[in-house]
Amino acid sequence: MAPSPAVPEADHQDDDDDIPEGTGVDLRVAVRRLKARNTAPGPDGLPGKAWVLASEALGPRLEGLLSACLERGQFPLRWKTGKLVLIRKPGRPADSPSAYRPVVLLDEVGKLFERVIANRLAEHLAGTGPDLAEHQFGFRKRRSTVDAIIRVRALTTGDAVARGGGCFGGVSRHRQRLQLHALELH
């Protein structure tokens, strides 16, 4: 096995920017989300269910690993490597490239780490800031695409144009009208 390329250490000039260690809570939240899914394993061959079952026994070691990754600012290259699987679309001829949907399977431990990072980002944005706009739905707890659609549907075309597209984050008026028209068709 070839040695992994060296990753430069993060520059720690200010102690106020220290990243808190991974906690059991971080890991339990990530494992709970993993538990609810039934996904195919990535290149390491370990399905999510295996991590869920082993999390109690491996929890402290996994916490240490994730804490070290956070402290060093590293996301292991191995966790970024995926296994490409082609899934055939129903009703398409087997000899056509468009008959297949590519799916990349990633190691579940990398997904756990991503969830820890995403949860920390969401908590930071909700508590410390920077303040997010009221109409920001991505990366916010208790907000979903459905909430965004409900909000858009509540606006009339005139309201959206009069507000300068405020709920659309700078999208052109033409695109706003198309989005509203598409929602009205459903």
Secondary structure as the mmCIF struct_conf table of DSSP 4:
data_model
#
loop_
_struct_conf.conf_type_id
_struct_conf.id
_struct_conf.beg_label_comp_id
_struct_conf.beg_label_asym_id
_struct_conf.beg_label_seq_id
_struct_conf.end_label_comp_id
_struct_conf.end_label_asym_id
_struct_conf.end_label_seq_id
HELX_LH_PP_P HELX_LH_PP_P1 ALA A 2 ALA A 6
HELX_LH_PP_P HELX_LH_PP_P2 PRO A 8 ALA A 10
HELX_RH_3T_P HELX_RH_3T_P1 ASP A 15 ASP A 17
HELX_LH_PP_P HELX_LH_PP_P3 ASP A 18 GLY A 22
HELX_RH_AL_P HELX_RH_AL_P1 GLY A 24 LYS A 35
TURN_TY1_P TURN_TY1_P1 ALA A 36 ALA A 36
TURN_TY1_P TURN_TY1_P2 PRO A 43 ASP A 44
HELX_RH_AL_P HELX_RH_AL_P2 GLY A 48 ARG A 72
TURN_TY1_P TURN_TY1_P3 GLY A 73 GLY A 73
HELX_RH_AL_P HELX_RH_AL_P3 LEU A 77 LYS A 80
STRN STRN1 LYS A 83 ARG A 88
HELX_LH_PP_P HELX_LH_PP_P4 LYS A 89 LYS A 89
TURN_TY1_P TURN_TY1_P4 PRO A 90 GLY A 91
BEND BEND1 ARG A 92 ARG A 92
TURN_TY1_P TURN_TY1_P5 ALA A 94 ASP A 95
HELX_RH_3T_P HELX_RH_3T_P2 PRO A 97 ALA A 99
STRN STRN2 TYR A 100 LEU A 105
HELX_RH_AL_P HELX_RH_AL_P4 GLU A 108 GLY A 127
TURN_TY1_P TURN_TY1_P6 THR A 128 THR A 128
BEND BEND2 GLY A 129 GLY A 129
HELX_LH_PP_P HELX_LH_PP_P5 PRO A 130 ALA A 133
TURN_TY1_P TURN_TY1_P7 GLU A 134 HIS A 135
TURN_TY1_P TURN_TY1_P8 GLY A 138 PHE A 139
TURN_TY1_P TURN_TY1_P9 LYS A 141 ARG A 142
HELX_RH_AL_P HELX_RH_AL_P5 THR A 145 ALA A 154
BEND BEND3 LEU A 155 LEU A 155
HELX_RH_AL_P HELX_RH_AL_P6 THR A 157 ALA A 162
TURN_TY1_P TURN_TY1_P10 ARG A 163 GLY A 165
HELX_RH_3T_P HELX_RH_3T_P3 GLY A 166 PHE A 168
TURN_TY1_P TURN_TY1_P11 GLY A 169 GLY A 169
BEND BEND4 GLY A 170 GLY A 170
HELX_RH_AL_P HELX_RH_AL_P7 ARG A 173 LEU A 185
#
